[in-house]
Amino acid sequence: MKRTTVTNDLGKTRKPKLMGHYIVTDPAICHGQPTFRGTRIMVWQVLDMVASGLAWETIVEEWRGSVSQEAITEAVQLASRAFLEHAQEYTLEPMAA
């Protein structure tokens, strides 16, 4: 991965970060949104495809092999962990007893 740094308006330098083996954040790519390493494919795009019920093989084909099944697995695992850590934030209202 090409190492880039971006300095924000407050003078702070932000560097690319690995979130896993396949997922990175780089302030110079897609405004720092998580992407699959070596691409500009944003993780949310693939997670939306998974959520819509597409087979993972189809997703790999749609992205012409730029996203592997292993990369999709990592994205789903990270999304699951994030959901578990922040589930309270998505609660609409308490359930009646």
Secondary structure, 3 states (H helix, E strand, C coil): CCCCCEECCCCCEECCEECCCCEEECCCCHHHCCEECCCCCEHHHHHHHHHCCCCHHHHHHHCCCCCCHHHHHHHHHHHHHHHHHHHHHHCCCCCCC
